[in-house]
Amino acid sequence: MEGERDNASMTYLVALAFLAILASLGTALFFMMKDGRQGQPKTSHMARALAFRVGFSVLLFICLLIAWKLGYIQPTGIPSGA
């Protein structure tokens, strides 16, 4: 029962991280399309959103490594055809 709860919480953590990454990409796209129009000066909102995306990706990778080391997730590997 304990292992199932850990797997469910890891699934939610990974899903939340992917949603944060996608939201950050969407925000960067929005600011890329919006900034600099009609003579307005460009802002650094797009660069900040992309920096958050990189941060979320690194955080997700570190969390996956920690979960693997603690035994919360197990690698399954790719079966060899031999």
C-alpha positions as CSV (number, residue, x, y, z in Angstrom):
1,M,0.0,0.0,0.0
2,E,2.9,2.4,0.8
3,G,4.6,1.8,-2.5
4,E,1.4,2.5,-4.4
5,R,1.0,5.9,-2.6
6,D,4.6,6.8,-3.4
7,N,4.1,5.9,-7.1
8,A,0.9,8.0,-7.2
9,S,2.6,11.0,-5.6
10,M,5.5,10.7,-8.1
11,T,3.1,10.6,-11.0
12,Y,1.4,13.8,-9.7
13,L,4.8,15.5,-9.2
14,V,6.0,14.6,-12.7
15,A,2.6,15.7,-14.2
16,L,2.7,19.0,-12.3
17,A,6.3,19.6,-13.5
18,F,5.3,19.0,-17.1
19,L,2.4,21.3,-16.8
20,A,4.7,24.0,-15.3
21,I,7.1,23.5,-18.2
22,L,4.3,23.8,-20.8
23,A,2.8,26.9,-19.0
24,S,6.2,28.5,-19.1
25,L,6.6,27.8,-22.8
26,G,3.1,29.2,-23.4
27,T,4.0,32.4,-21.5
28,A,7.1,32.8,-23.5
29,L,5.2,32.5,-26.7
30,F,2.6,35.0,-25.5
31,F,5.3,37.6,-24.7
32,M,7.2,36.8,-27.9
33,M,4.1,37.7,-29.9
34,K,3.1,40.7,-27.7
35,D,6.3,42.5,-27.0
36,G,7.7,45.1,-29.4
37,R,4.5,45.7,-31.3
38,Q,3.3,49.2,-32.2
39,G,6.6,50.9,-31.3
40,Q,6.6,49.7,-27.7
41,P,10.0,48.7,-26.2
42,K,10.7,45.0,-25.8
43,T,10.7,43.6,-22.3
44,S,12.6,40.7,-20.8
45,H,9.4,38.7,-20.0
46,M,10.1,36.1,-22.7
47,A,13.6,35.5,-21.5
48,R,12.4,35.2,-17.9
49,A,9.7,32.7,-18.9
50,L,12.3,30.6,-20.8
51,A,14.6,30.7,-17.8
52,F,11.8,29.4,-15.6
53,R,11.3,26.6,-18.1
54,V,14.9,25.6,-17.9
55,G,14.7,25.7,-14.1
56,F,11.6,23.6,-14.1
57,S,13.3,21.0,-16.4
58,V,16.4,20.8,-14.2
59,L,14.2,20.5,-11.1
60,L,12.2,17.7,-12.7
61,F,15.4,15.9,-13.7
62,I,16.9,16.2,-10.2
63,C,13.6,15.0,-8.6
64,L,13.6,12.0,-10.9
65,L,17.2,11.1,-9.9
66,I,16.4,11.5,-6.2
67,A,13.3,9.3,-6.6
68,W,15.3,6.7,-8.3
69,K,18.0,6.7,-5.7
70,L,15.4,6.4,-2.9
71,G,13.7,3.6,-4.7
72,Y,10.4,5.4,-5.4
73,I,10.7,4.6,-9.1
74,Q,12.5,1.7,-10.8
75,P,14.0,1.8,-14.3
76,T,12.5,-0.8,-16.7
77,G,15.0,-0.5,-19.5
78,I,14.5,-1.3,-23.1
79,P,14.2,-5.0,-23.9
80,S,16.9,-6.3,-26.2
81,G,15.7,-8.1,-29.3
82,A,18.3,-10.9,-28.9
